[in-house]
Amino acid sequence: MLTIVSACVKFAAFPNKKSGFIFIMCVEFKELVTASRLSQSKVADFLCTRSSKLVSERDIRAWMALPGLKSSRNCPAWVIKEMRVFAPQAQQAA
């Protein structure tokens, strides 16, 4: 699994800053989901509850996919913000 530090090192592999930023957000989101020890379905349920937005398991997988893949989507900043708070709480509860 990649860490934020190794993701920053790989930043140079992208031709522009925007692509590198998206890659780092993707990696951070993936690490937060993994740290929470919850299934993608439970993470989607949590985000739906917190945001009043429809978030599916498919959204979670798309946000975790590496940029450049057809299935990847940009992870919204609000998702990273919510997961930064939620992942440690979920980890302690598990």
C-alpha positions in Angstrom: 0.0 0.0 0.0 1.2 3.5 -0.8 1.7 6.1 1.8 1.3 9.8 1.4 5.1 10.2 1.3 5.5 7.7 -1.5 2.5 9.3 -3.3 4.3 12.7 -3.1 7.4 11.1 -4.6 5.3 9.7 -7.5 3.9 13.3 -8.0 6.7 13.9 -10.5 5.3 11.1 -12.7 2.3 13.3 -13.6 2.6 15.9 -16.3 0.8 18.7 -14.4 0.1 19.7 -10.8 -3.6 19.0 -11.0 -3.1 15.4 -11.9 -0.6 15.0 -9.1 -2.9 16.6 -6.6 -5.8 14.3 -7.6 -3.4 11.3 -7.2 -2.5 12.3 -3.7 -6.1 12.8 -2.7 -6.9 9.3 -4.2 -4.1 7.7 -2.1 -5.1 9.6 1.0 -8.7 8.5 0.7 -7.7 4.9 0.1 -5.5 5.0 3.2 -8.3 6.5 5.3 -10.8 3.9 4.2 -8.3 1.1 5.0 -7.5 2.7 8.4 -11.2 2.8 9.3 -11.3 -1.0 8.9 -14.8 -0.7 7.4 -16.2 -2.1 4.2 -16.7 0.2 1.3 -20.5 -0.1 1.8 -20.3 1.0 5.4 -18.1 4.0 4.4 -20.7 4.9 1.8 -23.4 4.7 4.4 -21.5 6.9 6.8 -20.8 9.6 4.1 -24.5 9.5 3.1 -25.5 10.1 6.7 -23.0 12.9 7.3 -23.6 14.8 4.0 -27.2 14.1 3.1 -25.8 13.3 -0.4 -26.2 10.0 -2.2 -22.9 8.1 -2.0 -22.7 4.5 -3.3 -20.2 1.8 -3.0 -19.4 2.4 -6.6 -18.5 6.0 -5.8 -16.1 4.8 -3.1 -14.4 2.4 -5.6 -14.2 5.2 -8.2 -12.6 7.6 -5.7 -10.0 4.9 -4.7 -9.1 4.1 -8.3 -5.9 5.6 -9.5 -6.3 8.5 -11.9 -6.0 7.5 -15.5 -8.2 4.5 -15.2 -11.5 4.7 -16.9 -13.3 4.0 -13.7 -11.6 6.6 -11.6 -13.3 9.8 -10.4 -12.0 12.8 -8.5 -12.5 12.4 -4.8 -14.3 15.5 -3.5 -12.5 17.5 -0.8 -15.5 17.2 1.6 -15.1 13.4 1.6 -11.4 13.6 2.6 -12.4 16.0 5.4 -15.1 13.7 6.7 -12.9 10.6 6.5 -10.1 12.4 8.4 -12.4 12.7 11.4 -14.2 9.4 11.0 -11.3 6.9 10.3 -9.7 7.2 13.8 -13.1 6.9 15.5 -13.9 3.8 13.5 -10.5 2.3 14.2 -11.0 2.7 17.9 -14.4 1.3 17.9 -13.3 -1.8 15.9 
